[in-house]
Every structure is written in C-alpha cells, then in structure tokens.
Amino acid sequence: MDIQILSSRYYYIIKFLNNFFKMQTPVSTSLIKNLIITFCFAIIFVQEISTAYAVSDERYALVIGNSQYQHATKLSNPTNDSADIKQVLDNLFFETTLLQNASNSQINEAINKFLEKLKNNRNSVGLFYYAGHGIQIKGENYLIAVDTDPDNQTDIGQQSFNISKLLNGMRKTKNTTNIIILDACRDNPFNNKNQQVASTNQSRGLVRKSISDASSGLSKLDAPSNTIIAFATAPGRVAQDGKERNSPYTKKLIESMQRSGININEVFRQVREEVLEITDGEQIPWETSSLVNDFYFKPRLSIPVGF
C-alpha cells in the first residue's frame, strides 16, 4: 500500500480560495474564510484517510492471548498484550477478532474462520498475533492452548496448534499480504519430568514435564509468498514475559505500529532496536519475510503548506 498524499486538485482549490480572500477586506471575510477552509479540510481529511487505508486492501486480524494455563505455569501479560494489540489494530482499520485463554479446539476453530475470510477476500491483508506459551519439537512449532496437558510428543501434536497449518492455510488463500507475529518464543515447555516449577514471570516458558527433543524457543519458519513472520526473539532463543503491563516485545511493537509513514520493515527494525535496548541485549527480535507488496500500518497524510 503506497503512502497516500493529497492530490493536486485539492492543493489548487485551496490556493484559489486563498487568492480570492486576499482581494477582500480582512474584517468582512474573516469569518466566512475560516468556515470555508475548515469545511474544505474536513472533506479532504475524511476522503484521504479513507483512501489511505481502504483503497486497495481490506484488513483482517486474529489476535490470541493465553495466560490462564490449566496444567502449566500461568503468565501475567498475554491477555494484556492481546487486548492492547486489538485496540491498536482496530484504530488502524483492521477488522479484529480477539480470543483469550483459548482451548485447542477454540484456537483451531478461530484460525479456520480467519483463513476462510482471507480466502474470500483476495485483496486483503491478514494479520495473526499470538502471545503465550510456545514450543518446538523436531523443528515443528506449536502454540500451547490453555488446556494442553501432554505426556509425550504425540500429545503435543494433538493438543496444541501446529503453526505450519497456519502457514499452509495462508499460502492457499493467495491474498495480498500476510503478517504473523509470535510473541511466544519461550523457555523449554517440558524441561523437568514430573516436576512442577513455580513461575517467575520472567519468561513465557511452559515448564511441566520432560518430553524428549523439546527445545527452547521456536525454530525458524519459511514465510509463504507475500508473508512476513515476526518472532519476539531469534529462533531457538527465549523471550521475556516482562514485569510491566506488556511484554518488552509487544510494548515496543504497539509503539512502532502507530508511527506514521514507516513501512512494515522499518516498524520491525525499530522494534528490534528498542527491545535490544530495554532488555540489555538479551532479547533480539527476528523476522523472516517474502513480502513483495509494500505495507504501512499507518500511512502518513501530506497536507500542502505555505498557501
């Protein structure tokens, strides 16, 4: 999506009005001048802001935040993270679905509906955001539902959501742009066999039972065409849950998404720089991208000045 600017016809209309008013006496025309200019700018703003966001793409988002795990360490921030991300996306003209503390069946159902919506709207932008526990096993990445209670690798596959299903589904929709954001690169979920480990709320790790081949963090994913996948930290590394309202990653993501006139690659570059700073270099956000189309969360509107 290109940055939208005011077209030249608006500039010359306003310029004409300004020259016209110069020929009148200031006292007699000041009130009507202000009214006309205010009216013109109102029309311009409404039309241009609508064009900036809606001329080519519909925007759809599915946001999931899991905190209240039934069989694993509870997390403080994912419900806050997901609620705040939804609010920002709503303001950025996304049609957003929010799911919190979701079971495996609820996650699967919501993702299927999300993919169907993208499939039926080919000229669309799809955004998926997840905050909560995640795990990788033998190179496969899983999002952990609040009711996940595994004893072995088979249970993980059956009780959790494999991110590959989302990627394959997005690949088939063939829509304009896809964005996947995973604030779920956490500690080894199953690090200690038959041992409950108290949460320190410093990392989003699910620490419950030992499962062979379970690794810390999430593994690297290959992005389908026109897709960017953003991790809260580098593949195989862990991310912090944070002591404030939001995780360090989501806190900076919220700030960067709302900055005007920067494309999506610059958004995530800024997030990486700022997360590195606030975590003293311990957490390095990561992206993999196959984006062809340019995309702006918040385009900048340029208004002519000096008339």
Number of C-alpha atoms within 10 A of each C-alpha: 18 15 18 18 16 16 13 9 9 15 14 13 11 17 15 12 14 14 11 11 14 10 9 11 9 11 7 9 13 12 10 11 16 11 10 13 14 12 12 14 14 12 11 16 15 10 12 19 18 13 13 20 22 14 12 14 18 18 23 23 23 23 23 27 27 27 23 20 21 14 16 25 22 22 24 24 24 29 23 20 27 25 17 17 23 24 14 17 21 16 12 17 16 21 16 21 15 17 20 22 20 20 21 18 13 14 19 17 11 18 19 14 12 22 21 14 15 27 18 12 19 16 16 22 22 29 24 20 21 22 30 33 33 30 29 25 19 11 15 16 23 21 26 28 27 24 18 19 18 19 15 13 16 9 12 21 15 12 21 25 22 20 17 14 13 17 18 13 19 25 18 12 19 19 21 22 26 29 21 23 19 24 29 30 33 29 25 27 25 26 21 14 12 11 12 15 14 11 16 14 16 16 20 33 31 25 23 23 21 19 19 12 12 18 22 22 29 29 20 18 19 14 22 20 17 20 26 23 23 21 27 31 27 19 19 18 21 25 27 23 29 20 14 11 16 20 26 23 28 27 19 20 21 20 13 21 23 18 15 14 18 19 19 19 16 14 21 20 14 18 26 21 14 21 24 18 13 13 15 10 11 14 21 23 23 17 21 16 18 15 20 12 11 13 17 23 21 22 22 17 16 13 13 15 7 4 11
